[in-house]
Amino acid sequence: MDASLLLAFVGIVIVIFAIQYVLKQQRRKALMQKYGDKYIVDMIMNRQIWQGMHKEQIIESWGPPEAKDQHIYKTKTSETFKYRKTGKNRFVYRVMLENDYVVGWKENKNQ
């Protein structure tokens, strides 16, 4: 009986990994169709950010921000995306955007 339970458990684990692999490949294919650039797709899939990254790409990479601030000026729109909340208005990451493009980010290592 123990051998059959172990075999069932191993089978379930294999199915879970197979599903994750297929979903990851489908996401990669969809991103490739959307952006047409292997470098950008690899960066998004590896959850990395870079200066010049579009607002939509950071959401693809890190998901929607937990909070955000927005300021609209005459010549530009400034936003801050906040990720990994640790307390009241305390976040590990703050990503600054101007006119929908990443211009920088801060990591608060003390959190």
N, C-alpha and C positions, 0 to 999 in steps of 0.2 A: 504494500500500500504506500509506503514512504517513497519508493522509486517512482510510482505513478504521479504522486504529488509533486515531486521534484521535476519530473519531465513536464508536467503541466505548467509549473512555474517558469521553467526555462522557455517553454513555448510562448507563454504570455510575454515574457521579456523580449524575445525575438520579434514578436508581432509589434510591440510598442516601438522598438528601435526601427523596424521597417517602416512603420507609419510616420515616425519623425523624419526619417530620411526622405520619404516621398514628399512630405509636406515642405521640407527644406528645398528640395529640387524644384517643386512647383513655384515656390516663392522666388527662387533664383531666376527661373524662366520668366516669370511675370515682371520682375525688376529689369531683366535684360530687354524685354520687349518695351518697357516703359522708358528706360534711359539709354539703351543701346551702347553702353560703355562698360566693359568688363571691370575696369578699375573702380568705377563708382559702385557697381553692384557688389564687388568684393568688400569695399569699405563699409557699405551698408550692412551686408551680411555679417561682418565682423564687429558690428556695433561701434564703429569708429566715426569721429566727426572731424571736419576740417574747415579752415577758413574758406569762404566762398560757397559753402554748401547751402543749397536752397532749403527754405523752411520745410517744404514737403519731404525732402530727403532726411532731415533730422528726425522727423516724425516716423519715417520708415525705419530709421536706424534705432532710435531710442524709445519710440512710442510717443504718445501725446504727453505734454508736460503735466506735472501734477498741479502747477500753478504758473501763471504768467502775468507779466506787467506789460502795458503798452502805452507809449507816448507818441502822439501825432504832432509833428512840427510842420512848418511851412514847406520845407524841402525834403523831409524824410519821415519815415515811421520807424520808431525804435521799439523793440520788444525784448523781453528777457524771459526765456523759458527756464523753469525751475524743475529739477529732478531730484529724487530721493529725499523726501522730507524727513527731517530728524526732530523737528520741534516747531513751535509757532514761528512762521516765516523764516525757518532755518532749513536750508537745503544743502546737500553735498555738492551738487552741480548747478551752475547758472550759465546759460548759453545766451550770449548777446547777439541780436540780429538787427540789421538796419536794412530797410526796404526788402525784407524777406530773405536776406542772405546773412549767414553766420560771419560775424566780424571778430569774435573771440569768445572765450569761456573761462570760468573760474571753478576750481575744485577746492572746497573747504575740507581740508584733511583733518581738521580738529573735530569733525562731527562723528 
